[in-house]
Amino acid sequence: MLANLDVLKKTLTLGAVAACLMLGACNTVEGFGQDMQKAGDNISDEARENK
């Protein structure tokens, strides 16, 4: 019984850590996407100015 409880605790801890990492990654990817969009907008603006 005690061994099952230890496995459950480890599984829940691992799941919580994985969830935190995934949520952190979402924010990072969203920020990266916004940076890429801004860079693309700047390139488009320069291309329009230099036609």
Secondary structure, DSSP 8 states (H G I E B T S, - for coil): -HHHHHHHHHHHHHHHHHHHHHHHHHHHHHHHHHHHHHHHHHHHHHHHHT-
